[in-house]
Amino acid sequence: MTLSAKDRVTIVAVSYNSLRVLPQMLASVPEGTPVVVVDNASTELEPLRALCARHGARLVESKINEGFGIACNRGAALATTEFLLFLNPDALLMPDTLDQLVAAAERYPRATGFNPRIEGDDGKPFFKRKSYLLPRAQWMERGWPAADREVSVLSGAAMFMRRADFEAVGGFDPEIFLFHEDDDLALNLARRGPLMFIRDALVRHGGGSSSARSAEVAALKAWHMGHSRVYAARKHGMAFARTRALIQASLQAISPVVILSRRKRAKQWAFLKGIIHASLGHKSFERLSDE
């Protein structure tokens, strides 16, 4: 008997106070599709439990915020299906998205990772054409490719792959708490086979609204951006990883927009501290304790 796409894919989503968007995402998932929601110590646990129960999603609760990658690994470890789809809480599937992605995996058996066509909530195309971890020569043109094609990197907003490939590369790097973790995984997958953009598979993505916003959260995220930038660049053999990050941070710090904004100054200072922390060889924070 041939299994349908919804029986061959497990969706893994990471939640951190994401109740504003998670109900819509879960409602877009075809009925019967296995879904694992890994919660990173949200303050809204009771309604989240009720929401997951209503949609038949498995909820994994963490008492601390372990970071995006570790949470994804925990969710993937519970999957028994052939394929995994790591999906942001503010993303929406179309009725045929899973069918298109599974068909693409069969069409491109050597490929190890896939991105659907991702559309912003404003209808504009979103296409990840470059990465800090890639040389400029591997950057791609702006906008969606006109057809399926091999790409240099994948967006973590909707990252599809065979579970066997995910496990073969060791999943997400647990040392990356936040930022560049999807780039790191994509580049690891690319060493096993091509990464593909799939034109006919569509996902709508809200873009940056997966969790609550605040100045404190912005500063902590900036710290992790700085830390991950140095750690991931060194991991992938980029020359002058610390120097490049410090130059970028310094140039941003003297921008008039940053100088005149207390919030942006705090964010930029946190970015610089994250770079210095990683440069000294320290690990990332265990959790975003102040979020």
Buried (B, 14 or more C-beta within 10 A) or exposed (E): EEEBBBBBBBBBBBBBBBBBBBBBBBEBBBEEBBBBBBBBBBEBBEEBBEBBEEBEBBBBBBEEBBBBBBBBBBBBEEBEBBBBBBBBBBBBBBEBBBBBBBBBBEEBEEBBBBBBBBBEBEEEEBBBBBBBBBEEEEEBEEEBBEEBBBBBBBBBBBBBBBBEBBBEBEBBBBBBBBBBBBBBBBBBBBEBBBBBBBBBBBBBBBBEBBBBEEEEBBBBBBBBBBBBBBBBBBBBEBEEBBEBBBEBBEEBBEEEEBEEEEEBBBBBBBBBBBBBBBBEEEEBBEBBEEB
